[in-house]
Amino acid sequence: MTTPLISTRTMVGLGEAIEATLGGSVLRAAIDVSGLPHISFFTHRAYLPHLGQLAFLEAVAQRSEGKLARILANQLRISEYGAFGKYIMSGQTYGAALARTVAGTRWHLSHDRISLARHGDMVRLTYLSYVRHAPGYSHY
C-alpha cells in the first residue's frame, strides 16, 4: 500500500464533535499531524486522502483518553455526510438504507467493499476496508 487512497468522505461534523468534547487545541493538533486541509472540516467538497483521515483519528484517539468511540457515537450522524448521507437516509426502511449503503460505498470510498446478506432472520453487513491494516484504522 504505497499510494494513499482518495475518499469523498468529508470531516464535516467530526471537527465540531472533537472541539466540543476535547477542545480546539486537540482538533488543531490532530489536523496538523494528519496533514488534512483545514477546509475539509467545513465543506463537503473536499477530497481527502484516506490515510490522512486515519492519521487524524489516531492523533485524536491518543488525546481522548479512550473516549474517541463514545465521542463519535454521540456526535456524528449519517445525515451530515452531504449527498452520500442524504442518499442513505432516503431509504424508506432500515433495510433499504443498508442496501443503499452497500450500493453507494464504491462511490464513497476507493477500493473498500461492503456486502449485505440475509440468512433467515439474520442479516449480515460485511465491510472490508482496503486500509484495514494501516496505522489508525482501529479508530476508523
N, C-alpha and C positions, 0 to 999 in steps of 0.2 A: 504494500500500500504506500506508494510514493507520492501520488498526486492527491491533494485534498479534494474531496467531493464538493459539489456545489448544491446547496439546498435553497429552496424558495421559502423555507420557514423563516419567519422573522422573529425578532426578540421582543416585539411589542407586547406589553403586559408583564413580561418577565422582569424587565428593569424596574418597573414600578413596584412589583411584588417584593423584589430584593431590597430596594431602597426603603420601602415602608417597614419591612421586618428586620433588616440587618443594618440599614443606614447607607447613606450616599457614598461614604468612603469605601465600603466593601464593594459596592457597584462599580465605582471608578477604578479600583484596583483590579477587579476581575476583567473589566474592559481592557485595561492596559496590558494585562498578562495575555489575554486571548488574541489581541490584535484585531478584534472586530471593529468595524466602523461604528462610531458613537451614534450615528444617524439610524442605525438598524434597530435601535430601541424605540424609535418614534414613527416608523413608517413600515408599511407592508410592501414597499417597492425596493427593498434591499435584497440582494442575493449574497448569501453568506457561505463561507467555507464550513462544511460540516465539522471538520476537525477543530476549527476555531470555536464553534459552539461548544464542543466537548471540553476544550481548554477553559472556556468561560465557566462552564458548570463545575469543573474540577476546582477552579480558583474560588468560586463561591462556596463550594462544599467544604473546602479547607477552613473557611472563615465562619461557617454556620454552626459549628459545634453539634453536628449531626442532625440539624433541623432542615436541611435542604428539601427532602421529600415532603415534609409537612408544609413548608412554605409553598412549594409548587402545587400541592394538592389543594391547599386552601385558597390560593390566589388566582390560578390560571383557569381559563375556560376556553373550550374549543371554539366558541363563538367569536373569540378575539383574534383568531388566526386568519383574518381577511377573507378573501374569496374561498380559500380552502375550507375554513371554518363554516362559512355560510353554506357551502355545498354540502358538507357533512350534516349540518343542522337542518337542512331542508328535507331530510328523510322523514317520512310520516311516522315511522316506528323506530324503536331502538335497533331492531334487525336491519331496517333499511339504512339507518345511519352507519351501522357496521359495514354493510355491503358497499356503501359509498366510500367509506374509509379505505377498504380494500381496492376499489376501483381507482381512487384518486391518489393513492400513495406513490405510484410510479411517476406522477407528475409533480409530486411534492418533495420527494427525497430521491436523489440519484442512487440507483442500484439497490435500494432497500426492497425487500419483498414482504408481502403480507398476504395471508390467506384466511379464509373463513370456511369451516367445515362443520356440518351438523351430523350427529350420530344419535338418533332417537331424540331424547330430551336434552342432550348435551350439545353445546355449541363451543367450538374451539377457534379462537382467534390467534394465529401464529404470526409473529413479527420477527423477521430476520434482517438485522441491520448489517450493512456492509462494513461498518466501522466498529463492530461489536468487541473487537479486541484492542481498540485504541485507548490510550490513557484518557480517563474521564468518562468512559462510556457507562460505567456503573451508575453514574448520577443521571445519565440521559434516560 
